[in-house]
Amino acid sequence: MATLTQTAIGLPPPLGEEDQVSMSLEVVPFEATGSNTMSATTTTEAPKGPTDSESIIYINAIPTIPEVDDQLKVMSSYNGMTTSFWSAKAAQSADQKVKEGKLSGASDAESTNKYDNYRIRVIEYAIQHSSWMSTKAVSTASKHFQVAKDQLHAEIIKTVLGGLLLSPGVYSNFERILTSIGEGLKKLPKANEKHNKYVLITTYQYDTVQRKIFMGMRTIYFSVSEELKEYNNSKNDKGTNADITLNYQQNDYNFNESVWDLMKSQVQTFVTNNGNVTTPIDIPV
C-alpha cells in the first residue's frame, strides 16, 4: 500500500524571481454542446489557516451533466478532501515556522502577508508532489495589458483561463474575485515583501466514449505590483487606460483516480487529525 511520506507530498525547489519568463496564451472560448451543457455551479472555498485574508481562493467549477451526476458528486468530494489536505499542510507548515521564529504570528498586514505568501508556496509544492496528481503543464508569463480600464478584468480573465472548458458562470465568478482583490489592494501597505494571490480552479471533463468524468486543476499564482495597486486606486478615473504588466505562474494538473484510491484513507486521516500524522513540509521562508 502506498505510504504518505514527505517525498510523496513534496519538496520541489522554491520559485524564485529568476523563474519569471515571458510567454503568451491563446484564448479558447467556452462552447456548450448537447445535453452536456456545462452550466456550472461555481463555488469559492476559504482555505484553512489562522488568517481571514483572500490571498488563497479555491473555485470548484462543477458542471451540470445529468447522466453522470453521481460521478460528479464523488469526484467533487475527492476535490474537497484534496484541497482540505493541501490547505491543512500549508497551515501546519506555516505554523511550524511561527514556532521557530521564522514567521511572525502577528495580525498586522505585513506579517499576515508574509504568512500567506508562505502558505501559497507550500500548497503549490504539495500539489506538485502529491502522488495522485500529475503535472500537465507548468508555465510562467509576463503579460502586458494596455486597454481601457473598464476592460482590464475581462482581458486578464481571458488570459489566465485560456484553454479551459468552463461555463459562463466561472468567468463571472472570476470577475468578482478580481474585484474583491482590487478592493483589498487599496488597503495594502507599500512594502518590500511581495503581495501574492493564488487561485486554484478545479475543472471536470466528460469523456462520452468511456462515459467517465476526469478531473483537472489549474493554479494561477501572481504577484501584486505597486503598478497594479495604483491602477485599482484610480480605476474610476474617466477617459484613462490601464497600462500594466501582470507576472504570473500558471500550472495545469490531472487527477489520477487510481492512485487516489490508494491514498485517500491516509489523506482523510491527516485532515481529520488536523495534520498530526506527518511532519510539516520544510520549505525555507
C-alpha positions in Angstrom: 0.0 0.0 0.0 1.3 3.5 -0.8 2.6 5.5 2.2 2.0 9.2 2.8 5.6 10.3 3.1 7.4 13.6 2.9 8.6 12.6 -0.6 5.0 11.9 -1.7 3.7 15.3 -0.8 6.6 17.3 -2.0 9.7 19.5 -1.7 10.5 20.9 -5.2 12.9 23.9 -5.3 11.4 27.3 -4.3 10.0 29.5 -7.0 12.3 32.5 -7.5 12.1 35.8 -9.3 14.5 34.3 -11.9 11.8 31.9 -12.9 9.6 34.7 -14.4 9.8 34.5 -18.1 7.7 35.7 -21.0 5.1 33.8 -22.9 1.7 34.4 -24.5 -1.6 32.4 -24.1 -4.3 31.6 -26.6 -7.9 32.3 -25.6 -10.3 29.4 -26.2 -13.9 30.4 -25.6 -16.4 28.1 -23.8 -18.8 26.3 -26.0 -21.8 24.3 -24.7 -23.0 21.3 -26.7 -26.0 19.0 -26.4 -27.2 17.8 -23.1 -23.8 18.1 -21.6 -24.1 21.8 -21.2 -21.5 23.0 -18.7 -23.8 25.3 -16.8 -21.5 25.0 -13.8 -22.3 26.0 -10.2 -19.0 27.6 -9.2 -18.1 28.0 -5.6 -15.2 29.5 -3.7 -13.8 27.9 -0.6 -11.8 29.6 2.1 -8.6 27.6 2.9 -7.8 26.6 6.4 -5.4 28.8 8.4 -5.4 31.5 11.1 -5.9 34.4 8.8 -9.1 35.5 7.0 -7.3 37.1 4.0 -8.3 36.4 0.4 -4.8 35.5 -0.8 -5.8 31.9 -1.5 -9.0 31.2 -3.4 -10.4 27.8 -4.5 -13.0 27.6 -7.3 -14.8 24.3 -7.8 -16.3 24.5 -11.3 -18.9 21.7 -11.2 -20.7 21.2 -14.5 -24.3 20.1 -15.0 -24.2 16.7 -16.8 -27.3 14.7 -15.6 -26.2 11.3 -17.0 -23.1 11.3 -14.8 -24.3 13.3 -11.8 -23.3 10.6 -9.3 -19.8 10.5 -10.7 -19.6 14.3 -10.4 -20.7 14.2 -6.8 -18.0 11.6 -6.0 -15.2 13.5 -7.8 -16.3 16.8 -6.2 -16.0 15.1 -2.8 -12.4 14.0 -3.8 -11.6 17.5 -4.7 -12.9 18.8 -1.4 -10.8 16.3 0.5 -7.7 17.0 -1.6 -7.8 20.8 -1.2 -8.5 20.5 2.5 -5.4 18.3 2.7 -3.2 20.9 0.9 -4.6 23.7 3.0 -4.0 21.8 6.2 -0.4 21.1 5.1 0.1 24.7 4.4 -1.2 25.9 7.7 0.7 23.2 9.5 4.0 24.2 7.8 3.4 27.9 8.3 2.6 27.5 12.0 5.8 25.5 12.4 7.7 28.4 11.0 6.0 30.7 13.5 7.1 28.4 16.3 10.6 28.5 15.0 10.5 32.3 14.9 11.0 32.5 11.2 7.5 33.8 10.6 5.5 36.2 12.7 2.2 35.2 14.2 1.1 38.8 14.4 -2.1 40.1 12.7 -0.7 43.2 11.2 -0.9 43.5 7.4 2.8 42.8 6.7 3.0 39.7 9.0 -0.2 38.3 7.6 1.0 38.9 4.0 4.3 37.0 4.6 2.5 34.2 6.3 0.1 33.9 3.4 2.9 34.0 0.8 4.5 31.1 2.6 1.2 29.1 2.6 0.8 29.7 -1.1 4.3 28.2 -1.8 3.6 25.2 0.4 0.2 24.5 -1.4 1.9 24.5 -4.8 4.7 22.3 -3.6 2.3 19.8 -2.1 0.3 19.7 -5.4 3.4 19.0 -7.4 4.4 16.1 -5.3 1.1 14.6 -4.4 1.3 11.1 -5.9 -2.3 11.3 -7.3 -1.6 14.5 -9.2 0.3 14.5 -12.5 1.7 17.7 -14.0 0.3 18.5 -17.4 1.9 21.9 -18.0 4.0 24.4 -16.0 4.5 27.9 -17.3 5.4 31.4 -16.2 4.3 34.5 -18.0 4.6 38.2 -18.2 1.6 39.8 -19.9 1.4 43.5 -20.7 -2.1 45.0 -20.8 -2.8 48.3 -22.4 -6.6 48.6 -22.6 -9.4 50.8 -21.4 -9.6 50.5 -17.6 -13.1 49.0 -17.7 -11.9 46.2 -19.9 -8.8 45.2 -17.9 -10.5 42.5 -15.8 -12.1 40.9 -18.9 -8.7 40.8 -20.6 -7.0 39.2 -17.6 -9.7 36.6 -17.3 -9.4 35.6 -21.0 -5.6 35.3 -20.5 -5.5 33.2 -17.3 -8.5 31.0 -18.1 -7.5 30.4 -21.8 -7.7 26.7 -22.9 -10.2 25.6 -20.2 -13.7 24.4 -21.0 -15.7 26.4 -18.5 -19.2 27.7 -18.1 -20.0 31.5 -18.3 -20.7 31.3 -14.5 -17.0 30.7 -13.9 -16.0 33.8 -15.8 -18.4 35.9 -13.8 -17.2 34.4 -10.6 -13.6 35.2 -11.6 -14.7 38.8 -12.3 -16.0 39.0 -8.7 -12.7 37.6 -7.4 -10.7 40.2 -9.3 -13.0 43.0 -8.0 -12.5 41.7 -4.5 -8.8 41.5 -4.9 -8.8 45.1 -6.3 -10.7 46.3 -3.2 -8.2 44.5 -1.0 -5.2 46.0 -2.8 -6.3 49.5 -1.7 -5.7 48.5 1.9 -2.2 47.0 1.4 0.8 49.0 2.6 3.8 49.6 0.4 6.4 47.1 1.4 9.5 45.1 0.3 7.6 41.8 0.7 5.6 40.9 -2.4 1.8 40.6 -2.1 0.9 37.3 -3.8 -2.5 35.9 -4.9 -3.3 32.3 -5.6 -6.3 30.8 -7.3 -6.9 27.1 -7.8 -9.7 26.1 -10.3 -11.0 22.5 -10.4 -12.4 21.5 -13.7 -14.3 18.4 -14.9 -14.4 16.9 -18.4 -16.8 14.2 -19.6 -15.5 11.5 -21.9 -18.6 10.5 -23.8 -16.9 7.2 -25.1 -16.0 6.0 -21.6 -18.9 7.7 -20.0 -16.5 8.9 -17.3 -15.6 12.2 -15.6 -12.0 13.3 -15.5 -10.9 15.9 -13.0 -8.1 18.5 -13.6 -6.8 21.6 -11.8 -5.3 24.9 -12.8 -3.4 27.0 -10.4 -2.7 30.7 -11.0 -0.1 32.4 -8.8 0.6 36.1 -9.3 2.4 38.9 -7.6 0.7 42.2 -7.0 2.8 45.1 -8.0 2.6 48.8 -6.9 1.6 49.4 -10.5 -1.5 47.2 -10.1 -2.3 48.8 -6.8 -2.1 52.3 -8.4 -4.5 51.1 -11.1 -7.0 50.0 -8.6 -6.8 53.2 -6.7 -7.5 55.3 -9.8 -9.6 52.9 -12.0 -12.7 55.1 -11.7 -10.9 58.0 -13.4 -12.8 58.7 -16.7 -11.0 58.7 -20.0 -8.0 56.7 -18.9 -6.4 53.5 -20.0 -4.8 50.7 -18.0 -1.2 50.2 -18.8 0.2 47.4 -16.5 2.2 44.2 -16.7 1.0 41.1 -14.9 3.6 38.5 -13.9 2.2 35.1 -13.0 2.7 31.4 -12.9 0.1 29.1 -14.4 0.2 25.3 -13.8 -2.2 22.6 -15.0 -2.6 19.2 -13.3 -4.5 16.0 -13.9 -6.1 14.0 -11.0 -5.3 10.2 -11.1 -8.2 8.4 -9.6 -6.5 5.0 -9.4 -3.6 6.4 -7.3 -6.0 8.5 -5.2 -7.9 5.3 -4.3 -4.6 4.0 -2.7 -4.0 7.3 -0.8 -7.4 8.7 0.2 -7.7 7.0 3.5 -4.4 8.4 4.7 -5.3 11.9 3.4 -8.6 11.7 5.3 -6.7 10.6 8.4 -4.4 13.6 8.1 -7.2 16.1 7.6 -9.3 14.5 10.4 -6.4 14.7 12.8 -5.5 18.3 11.9 -2.2 17.4 10.4 -0.8 15.4 13.4 0.2 12.3 11.5 3.1 13.7 9.4 5.9 16.3 9.9 5.4 19.7 8.2 6.8 20.4 4.8 10.1 22.3 5.5 10.5 24.9 2.8 12.8 27.9 3.6 10.9 31.1 4.3 
